[in-house]
Structure formats: structure tokens, C-alpha cells
Amino acid sequence: MAAKHEMTFGVIVGNRGFFPGELARTGREEIIKVLNEAGAKAIVLSPEESTHGAVETYAESQRCAELFKKHAEQIDGIIITLPNFGEERGIVDAIRLSGLKVPVLVQATPDRSDAMTIEVRRDSFCGKMSCCNNLMQYGIPYSLTKLHTESLTSPEFKADLEWFSQVCRIVKGLKNLRIGSIGARPAAFNTVRYSERIFETNGISIEPIDLSEIFGRINRLKDSDSDVEAKLAAIKSYVSTDGVTNEALVKMAKLGTVIEGWMKQTHVTVNAVQCWTSMEEFFGVVPCTIMSMMSNNLIPSACEVDVPGVLSMYMLQLASNTPSALLDWNNNYGGDPNKCVCFHCSNLPKHFFKAAPTMDYQAIVAGTVGRENTFGTCVGRVKSGAMTFARFSTDDRHGIIRGYVGPAKFTDDPLETFGGAGVAEIPQLQKLLKYICREGFEHHVATNFSEVSKSIHEAASRYLGWESYYHPELED
């Protein structure tokens, strides 16, 4: 898997002159220490550049803005820390002048009930409201900590910092995103229709390629090409291939080599593939294992040319730094109203399986195109654990992107079936299913073994400008 991204935050230390300046000095030192301990980098004024390294006057706002501009490419988000009441104008001016369009977190340090004299009282409880009021006036979107006031060294702020980091990774990761669309959507799947124009308006570009071009490039490759041999070895080390012919495995290796080469050539980050039935009829394998390997290596790959589906997979991956999968909301699970079977044929990443998956044939389309043309699926049981589900799609009637997200878990409930499948337990599942059906969402859902639902919702609704339904409901 790819290395974890080191977070970089622009930090604005609020200060108001007639409050104790010592609080601003120590607050700056504390936020830097906390961020460093979390493996993050702080871009913040020094005490030589402003009083206590904080921001109060317009001149200090200008200096802070210039510092942020110098590091604009690195800054993932901005943290406003209020060790005392803070000067709200200085804070918002610094953000506006910087030109940064990144998530903003507002933190206020609490007073101690046994230390409320004029020498040590902070009043950041009150100052946070003034800061937020000005952010609203300036049209700057912002996020809040779980508690109104939180110590920087508290477990609550540690959790909030991780949550905010997830939000920042999503927003930054979707900026100028390029999605590869490999092949036309299956004719029988109107459900995966979407609007390229709406995505483009939101800064997301679609790069298409026809399967004929993919097959043409494959035909130019030799079995003995070094890239093909390396991919073949990678396939055999990734999944058990007992019973699969070498001819089929070489085809998969060539397919993987061509797709990866095309993605690098076109600067595509993620992809969605037409996985049936042209691939089987005219090439003789399914692409599932190649897609599984990409997803497992943090290059999400969605089946059935579900471009919104792979976008949803990527959002989850950005938040969690772990692989995502695209599944069908597929079956009820007995009579339990809060459980269902999630399934695909499958191209699930290895990360999702309880035990090492095996390569098999695609049982659903084998009867149509011949079993010998459908080898390449990764089959096994989905492991148990906490997970997040998400789905964001274009709404062509209203010209927007909208979706839903929520927490759930995969269980160890018994299940005997084919493909890649697991039993999911979702609070108030029937309410969610009614929402999906009434709002006309697809039967595909992105999943990830993590609890990042609130960061997905925050990023989508507050910073990306998308409609987001949180299931079952938010606490605040």
C-alpha cells in the first residue's frame, strides 16, 4: 500500500491584546507540539514575525497570509486555535488574504474553574462564537470540535484532529481528480448513468478509453515482455491460481500492464471498468483480479463502469488510508430487518477477505459466454469489523452531486454463497433502504473497513457543496 500522507496545517493563533499575552505564547507552543506528536507539520508565524507568533493586527494578518501562500501546495487545512478570546478580524483576514480554499477547524482552549482571575482567564469560550460569526460573514466554511472548548492535549482534541485530517484529505484528494472510464457501460445497466458535465463543474474530470483500444494495446505485447512477466508474477503471489490456465493468467497480466500504463500516460488516479460481457466474449477473461490488486494497492477500481461508485470508493480511501470496495446491496439476510448480504462477483481487494481469496470463474455470466472465458474473479468471505458505507452520484435533474453515508459493520453470521460476500448490519436498515429507493440511488455502494462516516459527510456537505444524507442521523 502507498505511504501515509503527512498532514500539513496552516495554524492561526488567535490573540487579543488586553487578554494575557502569555496564553498566546504558550498556546502556540502547545499546538505545534501536539501536531508534531501526531506526525503533522505546522505552518505558523514565529514570535519574531508577530507578537507571540499570533495574529491580531491587520499587518500580522498580511504576514500570516504571505506565509500560507508560500506553502499553499503543502497546506491541507487551517487550524484556528484560541488560547484566549482572540481577534476575530485578524483571523478571518489572514484566511481571506491567503486565498486558500481548504477546510478550517476552530479550536478554543477551556478555562479552569479554579483559575478565573484577570491574569489567567481566557474567555475563548466566548471568543469562539465571535470567530465563527466572522467566518460566516466572510463566507469561509469551517468545522467545529466535538466539544465547544477542548484542551489541545485532551483525548477529545486528538480524536477531532484525526477526524479533521480525514476531512482535509478528502477535499484535497478530490481537487482536480481524473477518473478513468474504461469501456462503455453495460447496455443493461442504465443504473450507472451519470453526468460528466456535473462532475467537471465540481473539478472532477473523466478520461475515457474504449475497450477496443485496450485490446489493441494488449495485442502489441509479447508474453515475454518484462512488464507482462512482472505482472504475471504479481498475480500469482497475490491470489491462489490453482486450476486456472497459464493462457488466462497471461491475458490478465497483459490487461493489468496496459491499464496501469494508460493510467500513468493520462494522469488518471482511479478507474471504472466495463467488466462484462465484452471482456469475456472478445478477450476471454474477467478483469476482477487486476481490479482487486489495484484497489488493494490504493488505486480504486470499480466494476460496470460505475464512475460515481469509484469516486465514493476513493473518498472512503482518502479518509481511512485503507482500501475500499464496491458492493451490491444484494440480499436480505433471513428475517433480520437490520442485516443484509453485500456481494460482488468479485473484484474485492484482498484487504476485505477473512482468509486468502482464491481465483475462480464468474458464475453469473459463465452460462452466457462460457466458463472458460470467465476466470479471474477473487472469491472469499468478507471479514467482520466496523465499516463505513457511502454513495455519491450526480443528480442530473437538479444539476448537483448528492449522496448518503453512515456507519455499519460486517458480521460473522453464517453465509454460504459464491463470489465475494459478507453480512452487513446497519442501524435502521429499512429506513436506509426506503431512502435509497425513494431517492433513486443505485444498488452499488462503496464500503471501507473504518469508521469515517462523519468525515465523509463533513467534507461533502460543508466543503464540496454536495448534498449528503447521514444515516441514521447525526448527534448534532
HELIX and SHEET records of a PDB file:
HELIX    1   1 GLY A   21  GLU A   37  1                                  17    
HELIX    2   2 THR A   51  GLY A   53  5                                   3    
HELIX    3   3 TYR A   58  LYS A   70  1                                  13    
HELIX    4   4 GLU A   88  SER A   98  1                                  11    
HELIX    5   5 SER A  124  GLN A  137  1                                  14    
HELIX    6   6 PRO A  155  LEU A  174  1                                  20    
HELIX    7   7 ASN A  190  VAL A  192  5                                   3    
HELIX    8   8 GLU A  196  THR A  201  1                                   6    
HELIX    9   9 LEU A  211  ASN A  219  1                                   9    
HELIX   10  10 SER A  226  TYR A  238  1                                  13    
HELIX   11  11 ASN A  246  THR A  266  1                                  21    
HELIX   12  12 SER A  278  PHE A  282  1                                   5    
HELIX   13  13 CYS A  288  ASN A  296  1                                   9    
HELIX   14  14 VAL A  307  SER A  320  1                                  14    
HELIX   15  15 LYS A  350  PHE A  352  5                                   3    
HELIX   16  16 ALA A  363  VAL A  369  1                                   7    
HELIX   17  17 ARG A  371  ASN A  373  5                                   3    
HELIX   18  18 LEU A  429  GLU A  439  1                                  11    
HELIX   19  19 SER A  453  GLU A  458  1                                   6    
HELIX   20  20 ALA A  459  TYR A  463  3                                   5    
SHEET    1   A 5 LYS A  41  ILE A  43  0                                        
SHEET    2   A 5 THR A   8  VAL A  13  1                                        
SHEET    3   A 5 GLY A  77  LEU A  82  1                                        
SHEET    4   A 5 VAL A 104  ALA A 108  1                                        
SHEET    5   A 5 SER A 143  LEU A 144  1                                        
SHEET    1   B 4 SER A 205  ILE A 209  0                                        
SHEET    2   B 4 ARG A 178  ILE A 182  1                                        
SHEET    3   B 4 VAL A 270  VAL A 273  1                                        
SHEET    4   B 4 SER A 301  ALA A 302  1                                        
SHEET    1   C 9 THR A 358  TYR A 361  0                                        
SHEET    2   C 9 PHE A 375  ARG A 381 -1                                        
SHEET    3   C 9 GLY A 420  GLU A 425  1                                        
SHEET    4   C 9 ASP A 336  HIS A 344 -1                                        
SHEET    5   C 9 SER A 324  TYR A 333 -1                                        
SHEET    6   C 9 HIS A 444  ASN A 448 -1                                        
SHEET    7   C 9 GLY A 385  ASP A 395 -1                                        
SHEET    8   C 9 ILE A 400  THR A 411 -1                                        
SHEET    9   C 9 GLU A 467  TYR A 470  1                                        
END                                                                             
